[in-house]
């Protein structure tokens, strides 16, 4: 009987995340920059959630989905940034195998959920613009809850398949991951087993949760564009477009960063560049979302003004 080569090797218990070790002289600058970004992401998305929760005129399907998106962004960055900050400033680069797999699981699940939520939001805008008379009947509260919960559940279950396959792999060393978080590709490259099945299934599931929502978004906005062009007045066209401009901008930023990241060449010399592109969808995109909705959405701006204009109760009377 032929003994697989990995059975004679020592299984590693932890990984070493190299982070940005090649530019260690910029550690203080990177730490302060990413810390500020993280604070802005968390506070900005919490602000969106609170504004929608306390403003009754924002209790609509569009803002219900926006709350889901903001809640997702908080956990999405919290899964990666705190550990990245420790790597940069405290040189705590080690992470257990279980911790690394858990980080990848939540990263993959939340990223996939964002794709589906953006598709659901585009469907909501399609109904609002293309079928305005039937919109209140079609987009009901129970349907909104089903669409949002299905997006979360579906993506967490799909990513669990890849997670189970990854957990069955044996990692014998080396144990260094040249990245600032546990991504799929660096992980499988460290395995001393055959990873072809794991990579095939991961590719199939990731394609399903990225390409299918993207096609649905494209189809929705194609119909929306046709409907807007049929509106006779320029004012009506601008008003109709303004209801979906914020979401469309978020879609372009999110998918634009994903496309840019995966079009980066795989040569070793471009590893620092790939880390830079990874920062786009792990930090910059979550930070831009509340900014985009605040600047381009009149309802959010008005709700914010109303909250700022209210005097604290202890000053009244």
QUILIN-V691713 format. One record per backbone hydrogen bond with DSSP energy under -0.5 kcal/mol. NH is the residue of the N-H (numbers start at 0). CO is the residue of the C=O. Records with the same first field share a line. If there is no record, write none. Layout:
BEGIN
NH: CO ; CO
END
This chain:
BEGIN
3: 1
6: 3
7: 4
8: 5
11: 170
14: 94
15: 174
16: 14 ; 92
17: 15 ; 176
18: 176 ; 178
20: 17
22: 19
23: 20
25: 22
26: 23
29: 25
30: 26
31: 27
32: 28
33: 29
34: 30
35: 31
36: 32
37: 33
38: 34
39: 35
40: 36
41: 37
42: 38
43: 39
44: 40
45: 41
46: 42
47: 43
48: 44
49: 45
50: 46
51: 47
52: 48
53: 49
54: 50
55: 53
57: 54
58: 55
59: 57
63: 59
64: 60
65: 61
66: 62
67: 63
68: 64
69: 65
70: 66
71: 67
72: 68
73: 69
74: 70
75: 71
76: 72
77: 73
78: 74
79: 76
80: 76
83: 79
84: 80
85: 81
86: 82
87: 83
88: 84
89: 85
90: 85
91: 85
92: 90
94: 14
96: 12
99: 95
100: 96
101: 97
102: 98
103: 99
104: 100
105: 101
106: 102
107: 103
108: 104
109: 105
110: 106
111: 107
112: 108
113: 109
114: 110
115: 111
116: 112
117: 113
118: 114
119: 115
120: 116
121: 117
122: 118
123: 119
124: 120
125: 121
126: 122
127: 123
128: 124
129: 125
130: 125 ; 126
134: 130
137: 133
138: 134
139: 137
143: 139
144: 140
145: 141
146: 142
147: 143
148: 144
149: 145
150: 146
151: 147
152: 148
153: 149
154: 150
155: 151
156: 152
157: 153
158: 154
159: 155
160: 156 ; 157
161: 157
162: 158
163: 159
164: 160
165: 161
166: 162
167: 163
168: 165
171: 169 ; 189
172: 173 ; 189
176: 15
177: 175
178: 176
182: 180
186: 182
187: 183
188: 184
189: 185 ; 186
190: 187
191: 169
194: 192
198: 194
199: 195
200: 196
201: 197
202: 198
203: 199
204: 200
205: 201
206: 202
207: 203
208: 204
209: 205 ; 206
210: 206
211: 206 ; 207
213: 209
214: 210
215: 211
216: 212
217: 213
218: 214
219: 215
220: 216
221: 217
222: 218
223: 219
224: 220
225: 221
226: 222
227: 223
228: 224
229: 225
230: 227
236: 232
237: 233
238: 234
239: 235
240: 236
241: 237
242: 238 ; 239
243: 240
244: 240
245: 241
247: 243
248: 244
249: 245
250: 246
251: 247
252: 248
253: 249
254: 250
255: 251
256: 252
257: 253
258: 254
259: 255
260: 256
261: 257
262: 258
263: 260
269: 266
270: 267
273: 269
274: 270
275: 271
276: 272
277: 273
278: 274
279: 275 ; 276
280: 276
281: 277
282: 278
283: 278
284: 279
286: 282
287: 283
288: 284
289: 285
290: 286
291: 287
292: 288
293: 289
294: 290
295: 291
296: 292
297: 295
300: 296
301: 297
302: 298
303: 299
304: 300
305: 301
306: 302
307: 303
308: 304
309: 305
314: 311
315: 311 ; 312
END
